Amino acid sequence: MNDFKKTKKIETSKGEFGFCKYNGRRCFYKIVDNVSIEIKRYKMLSNYYKVPKLINSFDNVIIYELIDSLVNCTIHEYLYNDNINFDINNILKQYKKNMETIYLISEDKLINKKFYIDRVDYLKKYLNDKIFNKIYIYNYKEYNIYKILNETIDNISSNKELYSFITNGDPTDTNISIDGYFSDYECAGFNSIVGEIAIFVISILSHGSYFYPKYNKNVYTLRPFILKEYNKFKIVINRRNNKIDGNVRIPFKNKKLLLDYLEFYNDILNENIKENINKYLKYYLIMRVLTPINVLEIDESDINTIVFLVIIFSEVNSINELIELVRECELL
């Protein structure tokens, strides 16, 4: 029998994963519902991106090579720890190489639909909450949050084709190491570009430095660096009755990374692809703001922040406008 011993495990709503000793070797393990599906997706990704080696699998366990940088030197550590250098080209050159796999694909065949179409019911629950049944005034303009959510539901739910290519499907700050390794293969395969952009932008702009570590702490317990003070992202909000005013403040490294990432897509994609992305971009950004965490269970001050993000993203109609929004973010 294989010598498999768990040395540290984490259990989340998504499942169990952690460190193990396997045949005397320190490895990473993951418990999955369907081993064959995850391995199939891993193998597809391994043809295009840097990934750890697959060591073995048995029962519902998959064992991967342990890459230290995926534990202690991801984009997350680069952004919120000092003295770590990062060249985004380690990531972008892999994307560029794999742009040859771009196709226009029906969304119901894409893997990252699980973060969008498959989560529409989350938004429907929000519609019944008083927070999202208000009209806010921002910059002298009225924003009906209930209407914005309904428009988002309609556009996310619609049958459509999206330009897509092969990615890991969940490009958050903790899933990519600074030396270009990708982890988490549950969503590896063909994924919409608009979905990829939304996940990355929200992770780097707001959620990776604030909402994820605050409301999903156990995911970070494998990491030697844990963000304890959630002050790397801030929206200063002044609110009187239904009037809301504010501005987004982020660190310099976050701002530069977002601009480099967005300008890469803006420069490399042709106009037909960008037109397809621009049509749905605001809705995917709003969806990603609202669904990785249960907004109905967070602090009231944080709900105000979420509402403000929904408002500013509802005005984003293109990659160019998203770039301009990031440029206007103030520095912490």
N, C-alpha and C positions, 0 to 999 in steps of 0.2 A: 504493500500500500504506500501511496505517496506520503512523504513527511510534510504535512501541512499543519501549521499552527498559527492561529491569529495572534498578533502581538498588540494590535490596537484597532478597535473597530468604532465606526460611527454609524448610527442609525438615524435616517431622516425619513421624511414622507416619501422620498423617491426610492428608498431601499437601504441596503447596508453595503459599506465599503470600508477599506482600511489597509493597514500594513500586516504582513504575515511573514513567517519563515517557511520556505518551501524548498525541500531537499538541501537545507543548510544555507539557502540564499534569501536575503531580504528582498521581498517583493511587495507589489500592490495587488490587492484582491478586490473583487466586486461580486456581490450576490445579485443575480438577475433572474427575472421570470422566465426568459427564453434565451438560453445560451447561444443557440444556433443563429438567431436573428442578430444579436449583438456582435458575434464574431463575423458574420457576413458583412455587417456595416463597418466594422473595424478594418477588415481586409480591403474593402473598397477604398476607405480613406487612406490606408497605408500605401496604396499605389500612387498617391498624389501628395501626401503631406508627411512631415516628420512625426512619427508616433513611437511610443515604446514598443518593444518586442512583446508578442503574445507568447507566454511561457507554456501555459497548459490550461485545460478546463476539465472539470468533472462535476457531475450532478448539476447544481445551479451556480457553481463557482467558476469565475474566470480569473486567471492569474496573469498579471502583466509585469514586465520589467519595471523596476522602480527607478524612475528618472528624478534625481534630487531636485532639479530645477522646477519640476512640476509641483513640488512641495514647498520649496523655500525661495524660489526666484521666478515667480510668475509676473505678469503685468501688474497684478495687485501689489506685490512687494515693491516693484519698481516705483509705482505711483505714491505709495504711502510710507516707504522706508527710505532713508537717506543712503547715499553712497552706492547706488545701483545704477549702472548705465544700461541703456537699452537702445538698440537700433531697430526701429519699426520695420525696416526692410527685411529683417529676418522673417517677418510674417508676410509682408506685402509681396515679396518676390514669389512666395509659394502661391498666393492668390493669383498673381499675374500669370504664372506658369499654367495654372489650371483654368484660366478663363476660356481655354479652348473647349471646355466642357459645358459652356453656356448654351442652354436651350430654353425655348418657350414651352412651359409644361403646365398642364392642368394642376391647380393647387391641391386637389384631393389626392394627387400622387406624390406630393412632396412630404419629406419627413418632418420639417419644422412647422407643418400645419398644426402639430400638437400644441404649439405655443399660441396659435391664433384661432383658426376655425374651431379647434377642439376645446377652446376655453371661452367661447362666446357666452356660455351660461353664467360665467363669473360676472360678466358685465350686466347681464339681465337681472342678477340679484341686486346689483348696485342701483338699478333704476328705481327700486322700491325704498331706497334710503333717502332721508330728508337732505343729507349733504349734497346729493346729486340731483335734487329737485329744486334747485335754486337758479336764479339769474344773477350773475355777477357783473359788475362794471369794472373794466380794466382799460386804461388809456381812453376813457370816454366812450367805450364801446361795450354793448351788452353781450354777454356770453351765457347762453342757455345751456347749462351742463347736461341737462336731461336730453336736449336735442342733439348735442355733440355725441353723447353716448349712443343714442339711437342711430345716428349716422355712421358711427364707428361699427356698430353691430351689423348694420345693413351692408356695409362695404366689405367687412371681414367675411361675412357669411356668403357673399355673392359667389356664384360660379364664375371662375376667371382663370386665365392663364397668366403665369408670372415667369419672368426670366429668372433662371435658376442655374446653379452649378454645384459641383461636388464640394462640400465643406463638412466640418464637424457638426454644424447645425446649432451649436450653443456657444458662440464666441464671447463669453464673459471674461472678466479680467483674471479669474482664477483658473480658467481652462486653457490658457496659453502661456507658455514659458517665454522668457525673454530671449532664449536661444532657439525659439521656433518650434518647440514641441507642442502638440495638441493632445488634450485628454478629453474624456467623456465621449463615448462613441454611440450612445443611445440614439442620437439623432443624426449620425453620420450618413451621408448620401446626398441626393439632390435636394437642395434647399433654396428657397427664394432669396434673391439678393436683397429685396426690400425687407424681408424678415431678418436677414443677417445684419443689415445696417441698423435696424431698430434695436436688436438685442445688444449689439456692441455699444451703440451710442448711449443707451440708458444705463448700461453697466458702468461706463467710464464717466458719464456726466453726473449721475446722482445715486443710483442704487448700489453700486459696488462699494462706495465709500460711506454709505449711510444706511439705506433701508435693509440691504442684505445682512450685513454684520449685526445690525441692531435687532432684527426680527427673525433671523435664521442663524443664530450664533453657532449652533452645533456643527454646521457645515465647515466651520473654520477651525475646529479643535485639532485637526491633524496638522495644522500649519504652525511652525515655530513663531511666526509673527501674526498676532491677532490685533486688529484695529479696535482699540478699546475706547477711544474718544472719537465720536462721530462728528468731527468738525472739519472734515475735508471737503464738504459740500454744504452750501448754505444758500437758502433763499430768504432774503429779508422781506418780510411781508407786513404791510400796514393794512389793516382791515377795519372798516367801519360799516356796520350793517352789511350791505351787499356790495360795497365798494372795496376793491382789492388792488393793492399796488405792491410791486416788489421787483427784485432783480436777482439773477442767478450769479453766485460766486463760486468759482472752482479754482483749484491750484493751477499753476502755470503748466506743469507736466501733463495734467489731464486735458487742458485746453489745446496744447500743442499736439498731443496724441490724437485727439478727435479731429483736428484740422488736417493733419497728415493723412489720416484714414479716409476722411470724407473726400478730400481733394484727389486722392488716389482713384477712388471710384468715379469721381466726376471727370477726371482726365482720361481714364482708360475705356470707359463705356461709350458706345455710340449713342446717337440721339434717340433712336427707336427704343433702345433698352432703357434709357433714362426717362423717356416719356412714360413707359410702362411703370417704372418705379415711382415717378412723381405723382402719378394718379392715385396711388394708395399710401404714399409715405406717411402722411399725417395720421392715418388710422392705425398703422402698424406701430408707430411711436406711442400713440395714446394707449393702445392695447398693451404694449410692453410696460408702460408706466403703471398700469392698473392691475395687471394680473400675476406677476411673480409673487406678490405678497397679498394677503387678505386685507384689503384697505379698510374693511369694516371693523377690524380688530386692532388698528394702530392708534397711536395717540392723536388727540384732536389737532394739535399743532402740526403734526405730520400729514393729517388729512388736508389741511389748508395748503401745505406744500404740494401734495399730489394734485389738488384742484388747480393750483397755479400752473403746474407743468402741463396739465391737460389743456388749459387755456392757451399757453404759448405755443404748444405743438399743434393746436387746431388751426394756427395761422401759417403752418409750414406746408407749402405746396410744391416744393422741389428740393433737390439736393443743394442747389445754390442757396435757397432760402435757409436751409438747415445750417449750412456753412456760415451764413451771415449771423444766424442766431448764436452760434458758438463764438464767433468773433466778438459779439457784443457782451458775452459773459464777462463779468468783472473778476479780477484775480483776488484770491484770498491772501 
